[in-house]
């Protein structure tokens, strides 16, 4: 039998077949011996082959094959720094939810996410959420980020789950697609999914007043069928993305505005750091490239992770202020 993985807990997998039947499956031990450098060999969105374990229950299955993935998106494993965790696979479009100050989403996080999406061939759209909470300063910040990323070519939306603003446009982009919502804990992923599909009634939590950061409500990634012919993968809040198996010379290729200028650099292998006659550095000095983007590029190039959100957040705001002068 063949089906689509709708939920993964790490030890069991909910699989749905084309005729709508649902099975709880486990995997054979050999999957853990096939050299997969991931803490989870099977992810939500995977197409798998399985056979029923007729000795126990006709709704229990054992997965024996994973179909080739067209793409996937990963983060670094929390406990095993040298391994990755596949968040989801076979995604048509990913929506990165961004909040300005409730909790803050840093430009470093946005850029790391976009590089990951570019590397794995997934269309990414920025969704500025909780616009109903914006004051004047937050609106200015949102417009600034909107300007940076729209100039590069990224699409964006402004939404409010509570006031149901922007939802029709969001539904239009999602229809007929396998979609993923992602972002920091507390940016309103589950609340937004509930606004799109109230019958799902996903659990939500308030922002921690002490830390101004989100509290985890989604423990495992899970896919849902929506009434307007879309599938949505709801993911746990993610603190940082790992840029996995990427050579330094490759990184700039996943910054579209850098990639456009690469042929104008004096050296074919230019890393856009100290090399002379670098077109990217020239564009940076002429304010044609945002300093926040360049700073993110350097952090990724140097292998720095966004482990300290508030410190990075402050650095990003300083960089933003410098760019505006």
N, C-alpha and C positions, 0 to 999 in steps of 0.2 A: 504494500500500500504506500501511497505517496501523500504527503501533507505539508502544511506550512506551520512553522513554529510560531505560536502566539505568545508563549510565556516561557521563560527560562529561570529556574531558581538555582541553577548550578548543579543540582542533583536530579531534577526531574524536568520534563518539558511537556507543555500542553501543545498538542498538534491537532490541527483541523484539516480535514480533507475537503476536496472540492464540493462534495455533496453535503457539507455542513456538519459532519460527524466529528466529535471531539474525543481525543484519546490522550491519556496520560502515559508518557513514554520515558524510558531510561535509555542509556547508551551502553553499548558493549565496551569492555575495558580496552579493546584495541585502539579506540580513538585517542586515548591518552598516551599511546605509544607511537603515534605517527609523526612525532616531531613538530606538532603544532605549538608554536611559541605563544600560547594564550592560556589564560586560566580557565577559559570556557570554550571547549572545542565546538560547541553548538550555540548559536545565538538566535534571538528573535529575528524573524524574517528569513531564516534558512528554509530551503525546501529539502525535505528529508524523505528517505524510504524507510519504512518500518514494517515489522511483522508482529502480529498479535501473539500475546502470551496466553494461549488458550488453556493453559493448565490452571490459571488463576481467575482471570476476569477478561471478558471480551472487550473491555474499554482500556486495557493495559497493553502497551506495546513496547517493543525494543527496537531502537534505531540502529540500522546497520549501514546506512550510506547517507552522505551529505552531498547534494548537488553543488556544482560550481557556483560561486557567488559572483554577481556582476559588480558588486562593490560591498564595502563594509566600513564602519567607522569605529575607532578604537580610543581607549584611554589607557593610561598606565595603570597597572594593577596596584591597588592600595598597599598591599603587603609585600608584593614581590616586584621590586622596582625594575628588574630586568625583563619582566614579562608584561604582556598586554592583556587587556580585557576587551573583547569585542562587544560593543554596546548593541549593535544591530547590523543587519545585512540586507542587501537587495532593496535599497532605499531609492525612491524616485526623487524626493526633495526633502531637505531638512530645514526646519525653521528654528533659528537661534533666537530665543527670547531674551531681550535685553531690558533691564530696569536701570534707571539712572541713580537712584539712591535708596532703593527699597526692595532688595539690597543693591549695593552698587555692582554693576558689571564693568570690569576693567577693559580697556582697549587691548591689553595683553591677552586676556582671555578670548576676546572676540577674534583677534588676529590668529591666535593659535588654533581656534576652532575652524576658521576659514581656510587656513593652510591645510589642516587635516582633510576638510571637505574637498578642497582642490586636488589634493594628492590622491584621493580615492575616487575622484570623478563623480561627486555628488553635488547637485545644485543646492546652493545655500541662499536662504532669504532671511534678512534681519527683521525681527518683529519687536518693535518698541512697545512694551506692555505697560499697563498701569498709567496710561496718559491722563486718567482722571485725577491722579494725585499730583500732577506737575504744578510747581509754582514757576515764577518767571525764570529763575536761575536754572531750574531743571529743564525747562523748555529750551532755553538757550543751549544747554549742553546736548540735548537730544538733536536739535537742529544742526549743531556742529558735527556730531557723529553721522547724522544723515548726509550731510554734505560730503564728508570724507569718503564714505563708502559708496554713495551714489556716483561720485566722480570716477571711482574705480570701475563701476559697472554693476555693483550689487543691487538687487532689488530690496525694497524695504516696505514695511507696513507699520502703521500706528494703530494700536488696538487698546480697548478697555474691556476686559471680560465682565467687570461689574456693571458697566453702563452699556455693554453690548455694542460698542463702537468698532467699526472695521471688521466685524465678523463675516459679513456677506462677501467682502473682497477676499478674506482669508479662505472661506469655503470654496470660492471660485478657483483659487490656486490649488486647493487640495483635491478637488473632484477628480476621480479616476486615478489617483496616485496613492502609493505607499509613502506615507509622510512620517517624519520624526520630529517631535518637539524636544528641544534640549536647552540647557542653560544652567546657571547656578541654582542651588536649592533656594526656594523662596521667590523666584521670579514669576511664579503663577502658572506653571505648566498645567497642573491638574485643574486649577480653577478655569483656565481657558478651555481645556478639553470639555469640562462640565458645561461651560457656556455654549459650546458648539453642539454638544450632545448631552442634554440634561439627564437623560435616563441612565447614563453611566454612573453618575454620582461618585466620582473618584474622591478619595480622602484628601483633605487639604489641611494645612496648618498655618498659623500666623507667623510673622517674622519675629525672631527673638529680639526683644527690646534692648537687651543688654549688648548683644553683639551686632545688631542690625543685619544679621545674616539669616538665611533661610534654615528651616528645620526640615530634615528629610521626611517626606511623606511617601514617596515611591521607593520601595526596597528593591524591586526587580523590574527590569524592562518588560513591558507587556504591550501586545498589539490589540487594537480594538477595531471592529467593523463599525463604520458610521453610517447613518441613514442617508447621507448624500453621496453614496458610492465612493467613499474614501476609506483608507485604513490609516490609523494613527498609532505610532509607537510612542508610548509614554515612557520616559527614562528616569532613573534616579538623578538627583541633582549632582552635577559634576563640578568638582573644584578646579581641575586642570586637565588638559589634554596632553598626551605624549606624542611627540613627533617621532615615529618609529622607523628605524632602518632607513634613514634619509642622510645622504652624504651632504656635506656643507655646500658643495657646488650645485646641488639640486634645489636648495631652499628658496632661492630667489625666483625660481620658475613657478612657484606657487603663490607669489605675490604678483598679480596680473600687471600692475603698473610698473613693476621692476622688469618683468619679462618683456614688455614692449620696448624697453630701452636697452636690453642686453647687447644687441648687435651694434649699438653705437659706442660701447665701451672699447677702449684701446685693446684690452686683453680678452680673449675668448673665455678664459677661466676667471674672470673678474669676480671677486667676492663683495665688491662695493664697500670696501673698508678703507684700506690705505693706498690702493692702487691709483696711479696717475691717470688722468683723462677718463674718469669714470662718469658715464652718463647719468647713472642713478644719483651719485653724490652731487652732480651739477644740478639735477632737477630738484634735489632736496634743498640746496642752497637758494634756488629760485622759488621755493615754496610751491613747487608743482607736485611734490610728494609730501605727505604729512609726516611730521617728526615722530608722531606716535607709532605710525606704521614702521618707520625705520628702526625705532627703538625695539619694537617687537621682533623685527627681523634679526637684530643683533642678539637678542635674548635667545631666540631659537637657534641661531647659528652657534652660540656659545654653550648651548645645552642647558640653559637656565630654565627651571620649572617655576610655575607660579604657585609656590607653596605658601607664600605669605601674602594673602589677598590685600590686606590693608596697606602694607608697604608698597606693593605694586600699584595699588589704586592711587596712592599719593604721588608716586613717580609719574603715573600717566597724567594726572591732573596738571602737574608741573609742566610736563611736555606739551600738553594742550595749551596751557597759558603762553608758553614760549612761541608756539606756532602762531598764535593769534596776534602776537605783537608785530 
